[in-house]
Amino acid sequence: MGAGDVLLDAFAIRLTDGHAAAVPALARALRLILALEPGAGVDLGAFLWLAGYRAGGIVAGELWDDDAWHALAARQVEVARATGALAQLRFALNFHAWSRVESGDLAAAARLLDEERLISDAMGTPPIAYCDLDVAAWRGDEPAAIGLIEATRRQATASGIGRLRSLADHASAVLHNGLGRHDAARDAALRAFQRDEIGYDTFIVAELAEAASRTDDAALVAAALDRMSERARATPTEWALGTEACIRALASDGDAADGCYRESIDRLGRTHRKAQLARVHLLYGEWLRRARRRGEAREHLRTAHDMLTAMGADAFAERTRRELVATGETVRRRTVDTAVELTAQEAQIARLAREGLSNPEISTRLFISPRTVEWHLGNVFTKVGIRSRRQLRGTLPGAVARALQI
């Protein structure tokens, strides 16, 4: 049987008999997908579908296989770029952007999404942009996030695609947990949790548990823990076990909670899930402060604040800042320089030029003419007040660096 046939059988088992029963078949499907090579008897379109989020990524998520999830995201972009498969590259860029969000690099995710929009513009099609709402939610950009979430929900209703509803609900849960509106986060996460979409518990269950614990819904925390414990028994990866340990901490108190938080930090620290790791440091710091262990609380809250600020996860960083202030520490609010306004295409071209690509190389990457590249670079130089590529590759003022998302 080929990878596609094994995958379909695995999905059928998952839908009829549940997660634990499907794990052996899912693991076999993932091994076959990871071993695929385009052109070696495999149609390019089939390869990109199997290796992308719509197949392989879902399987890797269902198996809580962090390394495979990230490897598939990067590989799909690499192959789609090398073969000029623009339609598939758009999906690949969104998958890779999501992997960068989870790795704690919102700026890299935004750059990938800018590239997807530029390709979509060149093709005359609307951007896919399914990761845009996730980036906006993690940044705590409420107006942008709410607009994207509602648009995705409308699209889900029109198309009947349940996964879009889960994407929207996940983003809503992230947004509201960051803003401290845990009742709204709980309601959004619960909707996705109840659907139990294949591959989505990896993102939903932790949001639900955090929101439920903050709204004193012990029964819902217990439900999240029950499901997560079942998943972790069947797929005992560091990602799964680290997530389970955090949820168990939220459901516990005293020494049991303390040990679980430490276990979660230790396990997630061995994964790519830096955004989730920062959140666990925040949760542990909050717990320590309420346990009147202020010195220890400051240690974890400082770590969380540094990580979340570096990510650009502003709402979570502000939530952490408030906790630090409550421990007696002085933490200044982040200040913003005068903004530099670049269009998405200008920023993308400037970043590529900063990385050392020539105008012809940039034109090939972005599917535009070298003359267009030159014209946009001229606009960039004027806006940021420089005259050459050499200055672009040097140290830039904060506002310029933010405009370029570097």
PyMOL commands that set and color helices and strands:
alter all, ss='L'
color gray80, all
select helices_A, chain A and resi 3-17+19-35+44-51+53-62+66-83+86-102+106-123+132-139+142-159+162-179+182-195+201-214+218-234+238-250+254-268+274-290+294-311+314-326+344-354+359-366+370-384+389-392+398-404
alter helices_A, ss='H'
color red, helices_A
deselect
rebuild
show_as cartoon
